[in-house]
Amino acid sequence: MSTVTTADHHDEHHDHKPTGIKRWLFTTNHKDIGSLYLIFALAMFFLGGAMAMVIRLELFQPGLQFVDPQFFNQMTTMHGLIMVFGAVMPAFTGLANWMIPMMIGAPDMALPRMNNWSFWILPFAFLILIISMFLPGGGPDFGWTFYAPLSTTYSNDSTALFVFAVHIMGISSIMGAINVIVTIVNMRAPGMTWMKLPLFVWTWLITAFLLIMVMPVLAGVVTMVLTDKYFATSFFDAAGGGDPVLFQHIFWFFGHPEVYIMILPAFGIVSAIVPTFARKKLFGYASMVYATASIAILSFLVWAHHMFTTGMPVFATLFFMYTTMLIAVPTGVKVFNWVATMWRGAMTFEVPMMFALAFIVLFTIGGLSGVMLAITPADFQYHDTYFVVAHFHYVLVSGAVFSIVAAVYYWLPKWTGHMYDEKLGQLHFWCSLISVNLLFFPMHFVGLAGMPRRIPDYALQFADFNAFVSVGGFLFGLSQLIFLWVVIKCARGGEKALAKPWDGAEGLEWEVPSPAPYHTFDTPPQVK
Amino acid sequence: MAKTRSWRWSLPALLLAGQAHATGIQLNMTPGVTDISQQVYDLHMTIFWICCAIGLVVFTAMFVSIILHRKSRGVTPATFHESTKVEIIWTAIPVLILIVMAIPATRVLIAMEDTSDSDVTVLITGSQWRWHYEYLDYDIDYFSILATPRGQIEGRLPKGDNYLLEVDRPLVIPTGKKIRFLMTSDDVIHSWWVPAFAIKKDTNPGFINEAWTQVNEPGIYRGQCAELCGMDHGFMPIVVIAKEPDDFAKWVEQEEARIAAIREEEQRLLALRMDIDEQMALGERVYLAHCAACHQPSGEGLPPMFPALKGNRVTTQDRAEHIKVMVDGRPGTSMASFARQLSLRELTSVITYTRNAWGNDTGDVVQAVEVYEYMQGKGE
């Protein structure tokens, strides 16, 4: 790897950014926009988390104590929407903005003005979504999956705002994805050939293609909800020749690739962190790339496994069962490769590595419960119970969210120029690890025992587990305040970070100084 | 209070799973009471143990590596980073494991989907937030709604043993017979789930799904709606009583007689005048059971989804419209038709009740004949 960029590339005349609020409103700098995305995602993470706290508070004991069922449904719906579209996706986009140009030796994203737009429409989308909760009748309460006709004929009038908000989020994601693709395809430094790309870049490239393919499908389905509700169309209404199950087919044709949109970049992050702290090259780089691509392609062929109870023909059911099981193969390859990377390495256990290791274990648990869910006859018993809630929180919280946290710890020294507080980071890790399992592991049991999801009150046999889960939930929520503190503390100061603070790290991002100058790689580096 | 155990007891219960069973906490899927549910349970346990074994292998390798291959032990990292042979092995082995899982899964699934040669057919219709059961072989149909009093839900009364899992009229089926369920919905998608039968099937408005069961043991089996269906999704349980065929035949006889008696009573009622006190008393009971979830016990509703009945134009002025809404429902809203759901007596009383409760004070006393005439007029 080359060491071209030094201080002479970020002297003052390059650095003519406006100050104050204008800097952030008008910025076209990938680092600024990356920071904006990440800060926005963190804010949404706490907002969505606060809603989860309301849910867990109500479920702490049987009976209705704190909120009424309608508000409870708004909480589950908004929690899902905010965490998926507001926290996880923007966080990954923020990481992409910050890191992809630096990883491929590009001066910035290819389409910087569009980059500004794709971020700045996002706060408005969520403003609209949140405002809708204060309308008479309340906000969306039909689950983040907004199944018709609950979201059409039987929904309240805030649905129009919900649809509009989702449209804006979709546009933002599509613009972000286009930017990632154009940047990676066109702006790689000389010598940065495809099979030299860091895996984070590869996984994001594939994710961006998934986004471009499925976000229009989401836009289509919300528009159909809109016209069914307000303009008397009957896409999902049997009385007019439509079919409510058609909604689910379209939604999950978006929804399943969406799941991988939220996990493929996580694979990239873990594939960057594990080799660094094992001080050993990533095992099976090529097979990692192929596995990612296979997962992406398969993700278009499995959507109806979310719909086994809708009464599909038995052959369709079998097809989706087999394709879903097949996904376990490339996913397994990834896990095996990470373990092989660690094998006979020389590991140290700084906070990013701890989160990456927790990711591997807990994501694998989520993956294994995913295999169980693929088995259709058993899925009839698991479907729409807390077993499913446990499954997707294992892959999304201790999977996607842990990977994002790992990435933040890993690259914070590069972003801020300071080392984070290792002790506090370790405290954050252990609190998160223990509480996330207290929170989500018992959900497996309570689901198998027969507790449906999305209910504000439950039968008495589920009471002990729910109290337990709620305590885990509150602890997990509180643990994230430590994270907030670590990040703020690190941004404000701390031990000076070297250009390459991790001795085992590889990649162009470690060849620029820490903090990374406002403009990097004005002259492309030569990659060997 | 029925429930006084605090969460602190859960920790040992969780750690000592065996003991937890002894104290009645269910940790696993039920094997159920049908051949199919037993097969589903066996399948679940098979894949569960396979997944445990895979997890054990992967995590053992990982933790051995974490313990042995750490820098603090002074190791030097190896330099290997690829091996096509290894990649092929750990692609092939999972494929083989998956095939082993897929074979029994396919067999059970095909058995579950075979609804042919059934002895009894029940049409199940979901609506917000109640189930309707119609026996296609007998002259029996009725609604089944949550029987847990609101006082228990709101914490004013101690919670009973079957809190939220009890209904006014359970579904009754014979043991040892193949029961075919046809499922549909009047409004949104619901999902009829009884874990003991391993049946969970969505009820889609405008379409009919099929499922079947053959219950081996008499007993009471409880389940819940599994698909989010609006505000009271958590409050539409399912109770199924499986009776020996002889007992079932007796029940059918009684039930047919009961329904016939209600119809006779309705005819008799048309000639009678019910006084306002009688109607208010019955009307209040009906209102709290069927209407209060949306329109609230205070009659103030939850606008704009569920309008207030207190001071409402329809409930205070337009009497004909009031009867029409109760009989036909309001299409495109959550207001269902109550014509089938309530007896004529109940329907009449609840209309009178809502026209006089909460200061509506119209003084109107609606009579059965008036409601009946509207229903007949529609039929022509």
Interface residues (C-beta under 8 A of the other chain):
Chain A: Q61 P62 G63 L64 Q65 D68 P69 Q70 N73 P136 G137 D141 F142 G143 Y147 P149 L150 T153 Y154 N156 D157 D237 A238 A239 D243 P244 V245 A278 R279 K280 K281 L282 F283 G284 Y285 A286 S287 T309 T310 G311 V314 T317 L318 M321 Y322 M325 L326 A328 V329 G332 V333 V335 F336 V339 A340 T341 M342 W343 R344 G345 A346 M347 T348 F349 L357 I360 V361 T364 I365 L368 S369 V371 M372 I375 T376 P377 A378 F380 Q381 H383 D384 T385 P442 F445 L448 A449 G450 P452 R454 I455 P456 D457 Y458 A459 L460 Q461 A463 D464 F465 A467 F468 S470 V471
Chain B: A2 K3 R5 S6 W7 W9 S10 L11 A13 L14 G24 I25 Q26 L27 N28 M29 T30 Q39 V40 L43 H44 I47 F48 C51 I54 G55 V58 F59 A61 M62 S65 I66 H69 R70 K71 S72 V75 T76 P77 A78 T79 F80 H81 E82 S83 V86 E87 W90 T91 P94 V95 L98 M101 A102 A105 T106 V108 L109 I110 M112 E113 Q128 Q152 I153 E154 G155 K159 D161 N162 Y163 L164 L165 M183 D187 V188 I189 S191 W193 P195 A198 I199 K200 K201 D202 N204 P205 G206 F207 N209 E210 G223 Q224 C225 A226 E227 L228 C229 G230 M231 D232 H233 G234 F235 L302 P303 P304 M305 G332 T333 S334
